[in-house]
Amino acid sequence: MPYVYILKCSDNTLYTGYALDVQRRIEQHNLGLASKYTRARLPVKLVYQEEKNTVSEALKREIAIKKMTREQKLNLIKSCG
C-alpha cells in the first residue's frame, strides 16, 4: 500500500514524501540516500503516516500536505496522536 509520511528533521523542519515501504524509505533517508533536503538534516524521525489506496492518491495527498502551513502540518500530526 502507498503511504504519505511526514518526517521531523534534526533542525526541527518537516519533510513530506510518499512511499510504498515507509520503514525502508526512512532508512534510506537516514543513510543520506533518499533526498537532498533530508541528507543535510539527519537524523530524521517519522512523525506521521497516512495509508492510501493508490499511488495516485498518495501523490495528491503529498501535494496537499506540502501546501499546508507548518502550523497546519503540526495540527495534522497532533490529530493522529
PyMOL Python script that loads the backbone (N, CA, C, O; Angstrom):
from pymol import cmd

cmd.read_pdbstr("""\
ATOM      1  N   MET A   1       0.839  -1.191   0.000  1.00  0.00           N
ATOM      2  CA  MET A   1       0.000   0.000   0.000  1.00  0.00           C
ATOM      3  C   MET A   1       0.881   1.251   0.000  1.00  0.00           C
ATOM      4  O   MET A   1       1.921   1.281   0.658  1.00  0.00           O
ATOM      5  N   PRO A   2       0.472   2.257  -0.723  1.00  0.00           N
ATOM      6  CA  PRO A   2       1.218   3.523  -0.704  1.00  0.00           C
ATOM      7  C   PRO A   2       0.882   4.352   0.538  1.00  0.00           C
ATOM      8  O   PRO A   2      -0.242   4.323   1.040  1.00  0.00           O
ATOM      9  N   TYR A   3       1.857   5.069   1.005  1.00  0.00           N
ATOM     10  CA  TYR A   3       1.713   5.914   2.192  1.00  0.00           C
ATOM     11  C   TYR A   3       2.246   7.311   1.907  1.00  0.00           C
ATOM     12  O   TYR A   3       3.166   7.494   1.110  1.00  0.00           O
ATOM     13  N   VAL A   4       1.655   8.278   2.570  1.00  0.00           N
ATOM     14  CA  VAL A   4       2.204   9.621   2.655  1.00  0.00           C
ATOM     15  C   VAL A   4       2.782   9.722   4.060  1.00  0.00           C
ATOM     16  O   VAL A   4       2.181   9.232   5.016  1.00  0.00           O
ATOM     17  N   TYR A   5       3.932  10.348   4.188  1.00  0.00           N
ATOM     18  CA  TYR A   5       4.557  10.438   5.507  1.00  0.00           C
ATOM     19  C   TYR A   5       5.149  11.815   5.723  1.00  0.00           C
ATOM     20  O   TYR A   5       5.456  12.539   4.775  1.00  0.00           O
ATOM     21  N   ILE A   6       5.304  12.161   6.995  1.00  0.00           N
ATOM     22  CA  ILE A   6       5.986  13.390   7.380  1.00  0.00           C
ATOM     23  C   ILE A   6       7.124  13.004   8.317  1.00  0.00           C
ATOM     24  O   ILE A   6       6.945  12.233   9.260  1.00  0.00           O
ATOM     25  N   LEU A   7       8.282  13.554   8.036  1.00  0.00           N
ATOM     26  CA  LEU A   7       9.460  13.342   8.870  1.00  0.00           C
ATOM     27  C   LEU A   7       9.806  14.632   9.598  1.00  0.00           C
ATOM     28  O   LEU A   7       9.636  15.729   9.065  1.00  0.00           O
ATOM     29  N   LYS A   8      10.288  14.484  10.810  1.00  0.00           N
ATOM     30  CA  LYS A   8      10.848  15.620  11.532  1.00  0.00           C
ATOM     31  C   LYS A   8      12.355  15.511  11.401  1.00  0.00           C
ATOM     32  O   LYS A   8      12.949  14.494  11.758  1.00  0.00           O
ATOM     33  N   CYS A   9      12.961  16.558  10.893  1.00  0.00           N
ATOM     34  CA  CYS A   9      14.410  16.567  10.682  1.00  0.00           C
ATOM     35  C   CYS A   9      15.125  17.084  11.926  1.00  0.00           C
ATOM     36  O   CYS A   9      14.498  17.644  12.824  1.00  0.00           O
ATOM     37  N   SER A  10      16.431  16.895  11.969  1.00  0.00           N
ATOM     38  CA  SER A  10      17.223  17.280  13.148  1.00  0.00           C
ATOM     39  C   SER A  10      17.181  18.784  13.409  1.00  0.00           C
ATOM     40  O   SER A  10      17.399  19.214  14.542  1.00  0.00           O
ATOM     41  N   ASP A  11      16.903  19.596  12.380  1.00  0.00           N
ATOM     42  CA  ASP A  11      16.807  21.043  12.566  1.00  0.00           C
ATOM     43  C   ASP A  11      15.371  21.490  12.854  1.00  0.00           C
ATOM     44  O   ASP A  11      15.055  22.678  12.803  1.00  0.00           O
ATOM     45  N   ASN A  12      14.506  20.510  13.158  1.00  0.00           N
ATOM     46  CA  ASN A  12      13.107  20.741  13.531  1.00  0.00           C
ATOM     47  C   ASN A  12      12.219  21.120  12.344  1.00  0.00           C
ATOM     48  O   ASN A  12      11.082  21.547  12.546  1.00  0.00           O
ATOM     49  N   THR A  13      12.708  20.976  11.121  1.00  0.00           N
ATOM     50  CA  THR A  13      11.868  21.200   9.957  1.00  0.00           C
ATOM     51  C   THR A  13      11.105  19.919   9.647  1.00  0.00           C
ATOM     52  O   THR A  13      11.430  18.849  10.161  1.00  0.00           O
ATOM     53  N   LEU A  14      10.090  20.041   8.804  1.00  0.00           N
ATOM     54  CA  LEU A  14       9.266  18.896   8.429  1.00  0.00           C
ATOM     55  C   LEU A  14       9.466  18.590   6.948  1.00  0.00           C
ATOM     56  O   LEU A  14       9.581  19.499   6.126  1.00  0.00           O
ATOM     57  N   TYR A  15       9.507  17.313   6.622  1.00  0.00           N
ATOM     58  CA  TYR A  15       9.666  16.857   5.242  1.00  0.00           C
ATOM     59  C   TYR A  15       8.519  15.901   4.936  1.00  0.00           C
ATOM     60  O   TYR A  15       8.243  14.992   5.719  1.00  0.00           O
ATOM     61  N   THR A  16       7.853  16.101   3.808  1.00  0.00           N
ATOM     62  CA  THR A  16       6.740  15.254   3.408  1.00  0.00           C
ATOM     63  C   THR A  16       7.111  14.468   2.158  1.00  0.00           C
ATOM     64  O   THR A  16       7.712  15.010   1.230  1.00  0.00           O
ATOM     65  N   GLY A  17       6.750  13.188   2.140  1.00  0.00           N
ATOM     66  CA  GLY A  17       7.013  12.341   0.984  1.00  0.00           C
ATOM     67  C   GLY A  17       5.998  11.222   0.901  1.00  0.00           C
ATOM     68  O   GLY A  17       5.054  11.160   1.688  1.00  0.00           O
ATOM     69  N   TYR A  18       6.204  10.331  -0.072  1.00  0.00           N
ATOM     70  CA  TYR A  18       5.347   9.155  -0.177  1.00  0.00           C
ATOM     71  C   TYR A  18       6.228   7.949  -0.451  1.00  0.00           C
ATOM     72  O   TYR A  18       7.333   8.075  -0.979  1.00  0.00           O
ATOM     73  N   ALA A  19       5.728   6.787  -0.089  1.00  0.00           N
ATOM     74  CA  ALA A  19       6.494   5.558  -0.286  1.00  0.00           C
ATOM     75  C   ALA A  19       5.570   4.353  -0.203  1.00  0.00           C
ATOM     76  O   ALA A  19       4.487   4.421   0.378  1.00  0.00           O
ATOM     77  N   LEU A  20       6.009   3.260  -0.786  1.00  0.00           N
ATOM     78  CA  LEU A  20       5.291   2.004  -0.664  1.00  0.00           C
ATOM     79  C   LEU A  20       5.716   1.268   0.595  1.00  0.00           C
ATOM     80  O   LEU A  20       4.927   0.526   1.179  1.00  0.00           O
ATOM     81  N   ASP A  21       6.956   1.469   1.014  1.00  0.00           N
ATOM     82  CA  ASP A  21       7.507   0.856   2.225  1.00  0.00           C
ATOM     83  C   ASP A  21       8.119   1.975   3.070  1.00  0.00           C
ATOM     84  O   ASP A  21       9.267   2.365   2.858  1.00  0.00           O
ATOM     85  N   VAL A  22       7.357   2.478   4.012  1.00  0.00           N
ATOM     86  CA  VAL A  22       7.769   3.650   4.787  1.00  0.00           C
ATOM     87  C   VAL A  22       9.034   3.378   5.591  1.00  0.00           C
ATOM     88  O   VAL A  22       9.938   4.213   5.606  1.00  0.00           O
ATOM     89  N   GLN A  23       9.118   2.243   6.252  1.00  0.00           N
ATOM     90  CA  GLN A  23      10.295   1.955   7.076  1.00  0.00           C
ATOM     91  C   GLN A  23      11.576   1.909   6.237  1.00  0.00           C
ATOM     92  O   GLN A  23      12.611   2.440   6.639  1.00  0.00           O
ATOM     93  N   ARG A  24      11.494   1.275   5.080  1.00  0.00           N
ATOM     94  CA  ARG A  24      12.665   1.224   4.193  1.00  0.00           C
ATOM     95  C   ARG A  24      13.040   2.621   3.714  1.00  0.00           C
ATOM     96  O   ARG A  24      14.219   2.956   3.599  1.00  0.00           O
ATOM     97  N   ARG A  25      12.014   3.434   3.434  1.00  0.00           N
ATOM     98  CA  ARG A  25      12.273   4.795   2.962  1.00  0.00           C
ATOM     99  C   ARG A  25      12.933   5.642   4.054  1.00  0.00           C
ATOM    100  O   ARG A  25      13.827   6.436   3.763  1.00  0.00           O
ATOM    101  N   ILE A  26      12.502   5.481   5.290  1.00  0.00           N
ATOM    102  CA  ILE A  26      13.124   6.222   6.393  1.00  0.00           C
ATOM    103  C   ILE A  26      14.582   5.803   6.553  1.00  0.00           C
ATOM    104  O   ILE A  26      15.454   6.637   6.795  1.00  0.00           O
ATOM    105  N   GLU A  27      14.838   4.505   6.416  1.00  0.00           N
ATOM    106  CA  GLU A  27      16.228   4.029   6.469  1.00  0.00           C
ATOM    107  C   GLU A  27      17.054   4.684   5.364  1.00  0.00           C
ATOM    108  O   GLU A  27      18.190   5.096   5.599  1.00  0.00           O
ATOM    109  N   GLN A  28      16.488   4.781   4.165  1.00  0.00           N
ATOM    110  CA  GLN A  28      17.194   5.440   3.057  1.00  0.00           C
ATOM    111  C   GLN A  28      17.465   6.908   3.396  1.00  0.00           C
ATOM    112  O   GLN A  28      18.558   7.419   3.152  1.00  0.00           O
ATOM    113  N   HIS A  29      16.456   7.578   3.961  1.00  0.00           N
ATOM    114  CA  HIS A  29      16.656   8.977   4.354  1.00  0.00           C
ATOM    115  C   HIS A  29      17.805   9.079   5.353  1.00  0.00           C
ATOM    116  O   HIS A  29      18.690   9.919   5.195  1.00  0.00           O
ATOM    117  N   ASN A  30      17.796   8.232   6.377  1.00  0.00           N
ATOM    118  CA  ASN A  30      18.814   8.326   7.421  1.00  0.00           C
ATOM    119  C   ASN A  30      20.203   7.892   6.959  1.00  0.00           C
ATOM    120  O   ASN A  30      21.199   8.200   7.614  1.00  0.00           O
ATOM    121  N   LEU A  31      20.273   7.186   5.848  1.00  0.00           N
ATOM    122  CA  LEU A  31      21.571   6.854   5.245  1.00  0.00           C
ATOM    123  C   LEU A  31      22.032   7.936   4.276  1.00  0.00           C
ATOM    124  O   LEU A  31      23.128   7.855   3.723  1.00  0.00           O
ATOM    125  N   GLY A  32      21.189   8.955   4.072  1.00  0.00           N
ATOM    126  CA  GLY A  32      21.530  10.043   3.161  1.00  0.00           C
ATOM    127  C   GLY A  32      21.302   9.702   1.707  1.00  0.00           C
ATOM    128  O   GLY A  32      21.873  10.344   0.826  1.00  0.00           O
ATOM    129  N   LEU A  33      20.470   8.692   1.433  1.00  0.00           N
ATOM    130  CA  LEU A  33      20.278   8.210   0.067  1.00  0.00           C
ATOM    131  C   LEU A  33      18.943   8.613  -0.557  1.00  0.00           C
ATOM    132  O   LEU A  33      18.711   8.328  -1.732  1.00  0.00           O
ATOM    133  N   ALA A  34      18.066   9.264   0.190  1.00  0.00           N
ATOM    134  CA  ALA A  34      16.708   9.460  -0.310  1.00  0.00           C
ATOM    135  C   ALA A  34      16.423  10.866  -0.819  1.00  0.00           C
ATOM    136  O   ALA A  34      15.708  11.022  -1.809  1.00  0.00           O
ATOM    137  N   SER A  35      16.949  11.863  -0.188  1.00  0.00           N
ATOM    138  CA  SER A  35      16.574  13.237  -0.517  1.00  0.00           C
ATOM    139  C   SER A  35      17.716  14.190  -0.193  1.00  0.00           C
ATOM    140  O   SER A  35      18.358  14.084   0.852  1.00  0.00           O
ATOM    141  N   LYS A  36      17.953  15.109  -1.097  1.00  0.00           N
ATOM    142  CA  LYS A  36      18.981  16.115  -0.858  1.00  0.00           C
ATOM    143  C   LYS A  36      18.617  16.969   0.366  1.00  0.00           C
ATOM    144  O   LYS A  36      19.490  17.369   1.136  1.00  0.00           O
ATOM    145  N   TYR A  37      17.325  17.241   0.531  1.00  0.00           N
ATOM    146  CA  TYR A  37      16.858  18.052   1.657  1.00  0.00           C
ATOM    147  C   TYR A  37      17.157  17.368   2.985  1.00  0.00           C
ATOM    148  O   TYR A  37      17.735  17.985   3.880  1.00  0.00           O
ATOM    149  N   THR A  38      16.773  16.114   3.123  1.00  0.00           N
ATOM    150  CA  THR A  38      16.973  15.429   4.408  1.00  0.00           C
ATOM    151  C   THR A  38      18.432  15.062   4.639  1.00  0.00           C
ATOM    152  O   THR A  38      18.863  14.955   5.787  1.00  0.00           O
ATOM    153  N   ARG A  39      19.189  14.869   3.586  1.00  0.00           N
ATOM    154  CA  ARG A  39      20.607  14.500   3.710  1.00  0.00           C
ATOM    155  C   ARG A  39      21.370  15.490   4.581  1.00  0.00           C
ATOM    156  O   ARG A  39      22.279  15.112   5.320  1.00  0.00           O
ATOM    157  N   ALA A  40      20.991  16.758   4.487  1.00  0.00           N
ATOM    158  CA  ALA A  40      21.676  17.807   5.256  1.00  0.00           C
ATOM    159  C   ALA A  40      21.056  18.017   6.630  1.00  0.00           C
ATOM    160  O   ALA A  40      21.505  18.881   7.383  1.00  0.00           O
ATOM    161  N   ARG A  41      20.021  17.231   6.972  1.00  0.00           N
ATOM    162  CA  ARG A  41      19.288  17.443   8.225  1.00  0.00           C
ATOM    163  C   ARG A  41      19.079  16.143   8.992  1.00  0.00           C
ATOM    164  O   ARG A  41      18.028  15.940   9.600  1.00  0.00           O
ATOM    165  N   LEU A  42      20.065  15.277   8.966  1.00  0.00           N
ATOM    166  CA  LEU A  42      19.953  13.967   9.614  1.00  0.00           C
ATOM    167  C   LEU A  42      20.254  14.058  11.096  1.00  0.00           C
ATOM    168  O   LEU A  42      21.002  14.940  11.519  1.00  0.00           O
ATOM    169  N   PRO A  43      19.689  13.169  11.892  1.00  0.00           N
ATOM    170  CA  PRO A  43      18.769  12.105  11.502  1.00  0.00           C
ATOM    171  C   PRO A  43      17.338  12.633  11.379  1.00  0.00           C
ATOM    172  O   PRO A  43      17.012  13.718  11.860  1.00  0.00           O
ATOM    173  N   VAL A  44      16.503  11.837  10.725  1.00  0.00           N
ATOM    174  CA  VAL A  44      15.088  12.170  10.608  1.00  0.00           C
ATOM    175  C   VAL A  44      14.269  11.154  11.393  1.00  0.00           C
ATOM    176  O   VAL A  44      14.710  10.031  11.637  1.00  0.00           O
ATOM    177  N   LYS A  45      13.070  11.572  11.783  1.00  0.00           N
ATOM    178  CA  LYS A  45      12.194  10.709  12.570  1.00  0.00           C
ATOM    179  C   LYS A  45      10.785  10.765  11.973  1.00  0.00           C
ATOM    180  O   LYS A  45      10.283  11.843  11.654  1.00  0.00           O
ATOM    181  N   LEU A  46      10.164   9.617  11.827  1.00  0.00           N
ATOM    182  CA  LEU A  46       8.796   9.550  11.328  1.00  0.00           C
ATOM    183  C   LEU A  46       7.845  10.108  12.385  1.00  0.00           C
ATOM    184  O   LEU A  46       7.845   9.651  13.528  1.00  0.00           O
ATOM    185  N   VAL A  47       7.027  11.105  11.997  1.00  0.00           N
ATOM    186  CA  VAL A  47       6.062  11.677  12.938  1.00  0.00           C
ATOM    187  C   VAL A  47       4.624  11.514  12.451  1.00  0.00           C
ATOM    188  O   VAL A  47       3.688  11.764  13.210  1.00  0.00           O
ATOM    189  N   TYR A  48       4.431  11.094  11.189  1.00  0.00           N
ATOM    190  CA  TYR A  48       3.081  10.944  10.651  1.00  0.00           C
ATOM    191  C   TYR A  48       3.121  10.042   9.429  1.00  0.00           C
ATOM    192  O   TYR A  48       4.042  10.116   8.616  1.00  0.00           O
ATOM    193  N   GLN A  49       2.113   9.195   9.311  1.00  0.00           N
ATOM    194  CA  GLN A  49       1.938   8.433   8.077  1.00  0.00           C
ATOM    195  C   GLN A  49       0.454   8.206   7.843  1.00  0.00           C
ATOM    196  O   GLN A  49      -0.332   8.079   8.782  1.00  0.00           O
ATOM    197  N   GLU A  50       0.095   8.158   6.582  1.00  0.00           N
ATOM    198  CA  GLU A  50      -1.301   8.025   6.180  1.00  0.00           C
ATOM    199  C   GLU A  50      -1.355   7.048   5.005  1.00  0.00           C
ATOM    200  O   GLU A  50      -0.691   7.259   3.990  1.00  0.00           O
ATOM    201  N   GLU A  51      -2.127   6.005   5.139  1.00  0.00           N
ATOM    202  CA  GLU A  51      -2.244   4.988   4.093  1.00  0.00           C
ATOM    203  C   GLU A  51      -3.243   5.435   3.037  1.00  0.00           C
ATOM    204  O   GLU A  51      -4.285   6.007   3.358  1.00  0.00           O
ATOM    205  N   LYS A  52      -2.918   5.170   1.775  1.00  0.00           N
ATOM    206  CA  LYS A  52      -3.795   5.486   0.648  1.00  0.00           C
ATOM    207  C   LYS A  52      -4.015   4.227  -0.174  1.00  0.00           C
ATOM    208  O   LYS A  52      -3.269   3.257  -0.047  1.00  0.00           O
ATOM    209  N   ASN A  53      -5.039   4.244  -1.016  1.00  0.00           N
ATOM    210  CA  ASN A  53      -5.369   3.076  -1.831  1.00  0.00           C
ATOM    211  C   ASN A  53      -4.505   2.941  -3.076  1.00  0.00           C
ATOM    212  O   ASN A  53      -4.222   1.828  -3.521  1.00  0.00           O
ATOM    213  N   THR A  54      -4.083   4.078  -3.644  1.00  0.00           N
ATOM    214  CA  THR A  54      -3.292   4.055  -4.873  1.00  0.00           C
ATOM    215  C   THR A  54      -2.128   5.037  -4.765  1.00  0.00           C
ATOM    216  O   THR A  54      -2.133   5.939  -3.927  1.00  0.00           O
ATOM    217  N   VAL A  55      -1.145   4.848  -5.615  1.00  0.00           N
ATOM    218  CA  VAL A  55      -0.012   5.777  -5.665  1.00  0.00           C
ATOM    219  C   VAL A  55      -0.508   7.163  -6.053  1.00  0.00           C
ATOM    220  O   VAL A  55      -0.028   8.168  -5.529  1.00  0.00           O
ATOM    221  N   SER A  56      -1.460   7.215  -6.963  1.00  0.00           N
ATOM    222  CA  SER A  56      -2.020   8.496  -7.389  1.00  0.00           C
ATOM    223  C   SER A  56      -2.635   9.251  -6.209  1.00  0.00           C
ATOM    224  O   SER A  56      -2.422  10.455  -6.067  1.00  0.00           O
ATOM    225  N   GLU A  57      -3.385   8.562  -5.375  1.00  0.00           N
ATOM    226  CA  GLU A  57      -3.966   9.192  -4.185  1.00  0.00           C
ATOM    227  C   GLU A  57      -2.878   9.675  -3.235  1.00  0.00           C
ATOM    228  O   GLU A  57      -2.985  10.758  -2.659  1.00  0.00           O
ATOM    229  N   ALA A  58      -1.843   8.879  -3.074  1.00  0.00           N
ATOM    230  CA  ALA A  58      -0.736   9.258  -2.191  1.00  0.00           C
ATOM    231  C   ALA A  58      -0.032  10.508  -2.707  1.00  0.00           C
ATOM    232  O   ALA A  58       0.295  11.407  -1.932  1.00  0.00           O
ATOM    233  N   LEU A  59       0.198  10.562  -4.005  1.00  0.00           N
ATOM    234  CA  LEU A  59       0.857  11.738  -4.589  1.00  0.00           C
ATOM    235  C   LEU A  59       0.004  12.989  -4.439  1.00  0.00           C
ATOM    236  O   LEU A  59       0.518  14.064  -4.130  1.00  0.00           O
ATOM    237  N   LYS A  60      -1.291  12.850  -4.655  1.00  0.00           N
ATOM    238  CA  LYS A  60      -2.191  14.007  -4.497  1.00  0.00           C
ATOM    239  C   LYS A  60      -2.205  14.486  -3.050  1.00  0.00           C
ATOM    240  O   LYS A  60      -2.197  15.690  -2.791  1.00  0.00           O
ATOM    241  N   ARG A  61      -2.225  13.560  -2.120  1.00  0.00           N
ATOM    242  CA  ARG A  61      -2.217  13.926  -0.701  1.00  0.00           C
ATOM    243  C   ARG A  61      -0.887  14.558  -0.310  1.00  0.00           C
ATOM    244  O   ARG A  61      -0.855  15.510   0.469  1.00  0.00           O
ATOM    245  N   GLU A  62       0.216  14.028  -0.851  1.00  0.00           N
ATOM    246  CA  GLU A  62       1.535  14.622  -0.590  1.00  0.00           C
ATOM    247  C   GLU A  62       1.546  16.081  -1.025  1.00  0.00           C
ATOM    248  O   GLU A  62       2.020  16.946  -0.289  1.00  0.00           O
ATOM    249  N   ILE A  63       1.034  16.353  -2.201  1.00  0.00           N
ATOM    250  CA  ILE A  63       0.989  17.731  -2.704  1.00  0.00           C
ATOM    251  C   ILE A  63       0.138  18.606  -1.797  1.00  0.00           C
ATOM    252  O   ILE A  63       0.509  19.738  -1.487  1.00  0.00           O
ATOM    253  N   ALA A  64      -1.013  18.074  -1.370  1.00  0.00           N
ATOM    254  CA  ALA A  64      -1.899  18.841  -0.484  1.00  0.00           C
ATOM    255  C   ALA A  64      -1.213  19.160   0.841  1.00  0.00           C
ATOM    256  O   ALA A  64      -1.325  20.277   1.346  1.00  0.00           O
ATOM    257  N   ILE A  65      -0.505  18.184   1.401  1.00  0.00           N
ATOM    258  CA  ILE A  65       0.192  18.416   2.666  1.00  0.00           C
ATOM    259  C   ILE A  65       1.319  19.428   2.484  1.00  0.00           C
ATOM    260  O   ILE A  65       1.524  20.288   3.341  1.00  0.00           O
ATOM    261  N   LYS A  66       2.043  19.333   1.384  1.00  0.00           N
ATOM    262  CA  LYS A  66       3.138  20.275   1.135  1.00  0.00           C
ATOM    263  C   LYS A  66       2.641  21.714   1.013  1.00  0.00           C
ATOM    264  O   LYS A  66       3.396  22.653   1.267  1.00  0.00           O
ATOM    265  N   LYS A  67       1.386  21.893   0.630  1.00  0.00           N
ATOM    266  CA  LYS A  67       0.809  23.238   0.513  1.00  0.00           C
ATOM    267  C   LYS A  67       0.345  23.787   1.859  1.00  0.00           C
ATOM    268  O   LYS A  67       0.047  24.976   1.973  1.00  0.00           O
ATOM    269  N   MET A  68       0.283  22.932   2.877  1.00  0.00           N
ATOM    270  CA  MET A  68      -0.147  23.359   4.207  1.00  0.00           C
ATOM    271  C   MET A  68       0.925  24.226   4.865  1.00  0.00           C
ATOM    272  O   MET A  68       2.111  24.131   4.551  1.00  0.00           O
ATOM    273  N   THR A  69       0.473  25.063   5.779  1.00  0.00           N
ATOM    274  CA  THR A  69       1.429  25.812   6.593  1.00  0.00           C
ATOM    275  C   THR A  69       2.050  24.856   7.611  1.00  0.00           C
ATOM    276  O   THR A  69       1.553  23.750   7.821  1.00  0.00           O
ATOM    277  N   ARG A  70       3.121  25.287   8.226  1.00  0.00           N
ATOM    278  CA  ARG A  70       3.753  24.461   9.258  1.00  0.00           C
ATOM    279  C   ARG A  70       2.758  24.181  10.385  1.00  0.00           C
ATOM    280  O   ARG A  70       2.679  23.057  10.882  1.00  0.00           O
ATOM    281  N   GLU A  71       2.004  25.199  10.783  1.00  0.00           N
ATOM    282  CA  GLU A  71       1.030  25.027  11.860  1.00  0.00           C
ATOM    283  C   GLU A  71      -0.023  23.982  11.481  1.00  0.00           C
ATOM    284  O   GLU A  71      -0.395  23.155  12.314  1.00  0.00           O
ATOM    285  N   GLN A  72      -0.499  24.009  10.256  1.00  0.00           N
ATOM    286  CA  GLN A  72      -1.479  23.021   9.807  1.00  0.00           C
ATOM    287  C   GLN A  72      -0.887  21.613   9.822  1.00  0.00           C
ATOM    288  O   GLN A  72      -1.566  20.656  10.192  1.00  0.00           O
ATOM    289  N   LYS A  73       0.371  21.488   9.423  1.00  0.00           N
ATOM    290  CA  LYS A  73       1.034  20.180   9.451  1.00  0.00           C
ATOM    291  C   LYS A  73       1.183  19.679  10.887  1.00  0.00           C
ATOM    292  O   LYS A  73       0.959  18.500  11.161  1.00  0.00           O
ATOM    293  N   LEU A  74       1.554  20.560  11.791  1.00  0.00           N
ATOM    294  CA  LEU A  74       1.689  20.160  13.197  1.00  0.00           C
ATOM    295  C   LEU A  74       0.343  19.736  13.767  1.00  0.00           C
ATOM    296  O   LEU A  74       0.282  18.788  14.550  1.00  0.00           O
ATOM    297  N   ASN A  75      -0.731  20.414  13.394  1.00  0.00           N
ATOM    298  CA  ASN A  75      -2.073  20.028  13.835  1.00  0.00           C
ATOM    299  C   ASN A  75      -2.460  18.674  13.266  1.00  0.00           C
ATOM    300  O   ASN A  75      -3.095  17.873  13.952  1.00  0.00           O
ATOM    301  N   LEU A  76      -2.088  18.408  12.027  1.00  0.00           N
ATOM    302  CA  LEU A  76      -2.346  17.096  11.413  1.00  0.00           C
ATOM    303  C   LEU A  76      -1.613  16.002  12.189  1.00  0.00           C
ATOM    304  O   LEU A  76      -2.178  14.947  12.480  1.00  0.00           O
ATOM    305  N   ILE A  77      -0.371  16.263  12.515  1.00  0.00           N
ATOM    306  CA  ILE A  77       0.434  15.295  13.282  1.00  0.00           C
ATOM    307  C   ILE A  77      -0.198  15.061  14.651  1.00  0.00           C
ATOM    308  O   ILE A  77      -0.315  13.918  15.093  1.00  0.00           O
ATOM    309  N   LYS A  78      -0.603  16.130  15.319  1.00  0.00           N
ATOM    310  CA  LYS A  78      -1.224  16.019  16.646  1.00  0.00           C
ATOM    311  C   LYS A  78      -2.533  15.248  16.591  1.00  0.00           C
ATOM    312  O   LYS A  78      -2.848  14.497  17.514  1.00  0.00           O
ATOM    313  N   SER A  79      -3.296  15.424  15.524  1.00  0.00           N
ATOM    314  CA  SER A  79      -4.611  14.802  15.418  1.00  0.00           C
ATOM    315  C   SER A  79      -4.533  13.281  15.351  1.00  0.00           C
ATOM    316  O   SER A  79      -5.521  12.592  15.602  1.00  0.00           O
ATOM    317  N   CYS A  80      -3.363  12.763  15.014  1.00  0.00           N
ATOM    318  CA  CYS A  80      -3.197  11.308  14.915  1.00  0.00           C
ATOM    319  C   CYS A  80      -2.484  10.733  16.124  1.00  0.00           C
ATOM    320  O   CYS A  80      -2.072   9.573  16.113  1.00  0.00           O
ATOM    321  N   GLY A  81      -2.342  11.522  17.142  1.00  0.00           N
ATOM    322  CA  GLY A  81      -1.765  11.018  18.395  1.00  0.00           C
ATOM    323  C   GLY A  81      -0.293  11.020  18.357  1.00  0.00           C
ATOM    324  O   GLY A  81       0.350  10.627  19.330  1.00  0.00           O
TER     325      GLY A  81
END
""", "prot")
cmd.dss("prot")
cmd.show_as("cartoon", "prot")
cmd.util.cbc("prot")
cmd.orient("prot")
